[in-house]
């Protein structure tokens, strides 16, 4: 399926009830969603590429989303996202590509997102690049449980093109038992690798991620986050000289990612440096991203 030049969104499967999961075994595969700009003047977000919610067991794989969301200026919610899921259990987002997505309300415009009400879900082997916002996000909007979600073996390349205070990876809200490991991020100048904002959950673990930055990029930016059980092990941050210009990898199987990860780690070996910075806070209401 190819979905393009629509106002509200590219591909959507969902429900109007939160929290509720009336759908089962949702599958979106080998689809493309592009040039879905959103509708200006709306209260809630429009212009996402692929968004699914309200299900138990769902997969998005081998899909591509790009150039979505440019006209979304939602006033009472966050912005659009390239590929995302929320209000669900056991979502799997894998082997997808999301790039050059936008937002016009200083929120989201990211590559991939597991959003509020999501449990037992995974983002893996995805590639995100040159989006207005983050590469990958775990966001709890306080309408339901958000726990046991993992982000691993993904690549973020020069995301945060417009909203530089975002990180390549973003954590927000009551995220419980979240894990981010074995990911690779090439950072836009001055953008943090990880932004943790208003996290008040329990159990958040980072391990063996590789971050390559320039300018004033820092590995972690943490604000208003009284959560318990933040752990970091084997994190690898390297500040490069000159300009980062990574090639866009084509990850169709696990072995393809291993080559990218191995290349990113070459010549590095230092532990992550912690920075308790205070980036500009972005506003987002208690509604889906």
N, C-alpha and C positions, 0 to 999 in steps of 0.2 A: 504494500500500500504506500502511496505517496500522497501527502497532504500539504498543500501550499497556497499562499495568498488568501488565507481566511482571516477574518477579524478576531474572533474570540479565541481560537486555539487551533492547533494542528490535529492531534489525536487525543481524545479524552474518553475515559471510562470511569464512571463514578456514581455517587449517591448524594442526595441532599441532606442526609441525616448524619450527625456526628455525636458520639462515636457509633458507628454501625458498619458491619461488614457483610452485606447481603450477597455479594458476588463470590464465586469460588473459581479457582483454576483459570485465572485470566492470563492470556498470552498475547504479547505484541512482539513480533519478530520480523526482521529484515524490512523495516519500514523507514521512510524518510519524512521529516516534517520541517519545512523551511518557508521563510518569508510569510510567517503568520504574525503580523505586527502588533496585534492587540487593538483595543478600541479605546481611544482617549476619552476622558471624562467619566469613567466608571468608578464606582466605589471600591470594587474588588478587582483583583488581578485578572488580566486577560493576556493572551499572546504567548502562552507556553507552547513548546513543541509537542511533547508527549507527556501526559499526566494521567495517572491511574489512581483510584482510591476506592475505599469501601469493599475490600475483598480479603479473602483468606487464600493464600497461595496465588502468586502472580509473578510473571516474568516479562521483562523487557530485554531483548537481546538482539545484537547485530543491527541496531538501528542508528540513525544519524539525525541530529537536530541542529539547525543553524539559522542564523539571521531571523530569529523570532523576538517578539516583545518590544520592538523599538518605540511603539506609540503608547505603551502602557504607563499611565500616570495615576494609578489607583491611589485613592486618598484614605481608604480605611482598611487596607491590607498590605501585604508585601507585594513584590513584583512577580513577574513570570520567571520560569526556569526552563532550560532546554529539555531535560528529561527528569521526571521525578515521580515519587509515590508518597502517599500519606493515608492516614486512617485505615491501616491495613496490618495484616499479619503474614509473615513469610514472603515478603517481596524479594525478588532477585533481579538486580540490574547488572548486566554483564555484557562485555564485548561491544559496548556502544561508543559512539563518538558524538560529542556535543561541543559546538564552537561558535564564536561570533554571535552569541545571544545577548540580548539587551534588556534594559529596563529604563524607565524615564521618571522614576520616583525615589531614587536613591535606595532601593531595596532589591535584593536578589539579582536577577539578570545573570544567574549562575549556570553552571554546566549540569550538575547533578545534585539531587536532594532527596533525602529521606526526611519527611516532615511529620508534623504532629500526629499522635495516635498510632505510630508505627512500632511494631514489635517483631523481634526475631528475623530481621531482614539484613540483606547484604548488598553492597555495591562492590564489584570486583572487575578487574580487567577492562576498565573503561578509560577513555582518553578525553580530556577536556582541554580546550585551548582558546585563548584570546576572547573570553567572555567579559562582559562589562563587570560582572561580580565574581564570586568565588568559583573554584573548581568543583568542590564537593562539600556538602553540608549535612549536619545532623541538627535538626531544629524542632524543639518541642513547643507547640503553641498552647499547652496547658488544657487541652480539651480531652485528654485521654492519656493512657499509659504510653510512655516512650522508653523502651528498654530492650536490651540484648540485640543491639544493632552493630554491624561491623562494616568497616570501610578498609579494604585491603587490595594490594596489587593494582592500584590505579595510577594514572599519570595526569598531572596538571601542568600545562605549559603556558606561562605568561598570561594567566588569568588575572582578574582584577584590573582590566584595562581602563575602566572608568572609575570604579569605586575602589580606590587604592587602600582604604582603611580595612577592607575585607582581607581575609587570608585565603590562601589556596584551599585551606580546609577551615570550616567554620563550625563551632559548637555553640548552641544557644539553649538556655532553659533547663528543664528538669530531665536531662539525659541520664539514664540509669544503665550502668553496665555497658558502656560504649567502648569500642575498640577501633583504633586506627593503626595499621601496621603494614610495613613493606610497601609503602607508597613512594612515589617520586614526584617532586614539585620543582620546576624551574620558575622562579619568582619574578614578577614584574618589579621594576625598581621601586624601592621604598615600601613595598607591600609585605606584611608579615607572612610567614609560612602558615601559622595557625592562629586564628582568632577565637578566643573563648570569651563569651560575653553572657553575663547573668546566668551562669551555670550554677544551679543549686541542687544537682542530683548527687548520686553516689556511684563511684566506680567509673573512672574514665582513664583509659590506658593508651599510651602512644609507645610504639616500639619499632625500631629498625626502619624508620622512614628516612628518606634522603631529601634534603632541601638545598637547592643551589640558588644563591641570591646575589644581587648587586646593590649598589647604593646603600641606603640605610635599612635595608630589609633585616628583620629580626626573626628568629625561629618561632617565638611565642609572644602573643599579646593577650593579656588577661585583664578583664575589667569586671568588677561587681560580681565576683564568682565565689560564693562561700561553700561550694560543693565539697564533698568529702571523698577522698580516695583518688586523687589525681596522681597518676604514675607515669614516669617516662624512663625508658631504658633503650640504650643502643641508638638513640636519635643522632642523626648525622647532618650537621649544618655546615655548608662551605660557602664562603663569600668569594665570588669570582671577580677577576679584573676584566674590564672591557664589557662588551655587550653579549648577553646570552641570546643565542640564535639556534635553539634546538630543532632537530628534524621532527616532523609529526610521525609517530610510529603507527603502524597498522597492526593492531593486536587482535588476532583471530583465534589464538590458542595460548595456553599458559606459557609455553616456551618463548613466545614472542615477547612477553613481558620480562622474562628473565634476562634477555639480552639488554633491554632498556635499563633495568635495575643495575645490572653489572656495570654498564657503561657509566651510569650516574655516580656510582660509588668509587670509581677509579680515582686514585690520588687523594681520597678523603679518608677520614678515620677519627676525626675529633668528635667529642660528645656535643650534644646540643647546648647552646648558650641560652639561658633563661632571661627574658626581659619582661618585667612587669610594667608594660607601657600603658598608656591611656589614649587609645585611638578615638576619633570622633564617633560618638555613638549613633547608630542608625535606628530609626523608629520603625516598629512593626507591631501591628495590633494582634490580639489573640485570635487569629484566623489563619487559614492555610497560607503558605508562602506565596 
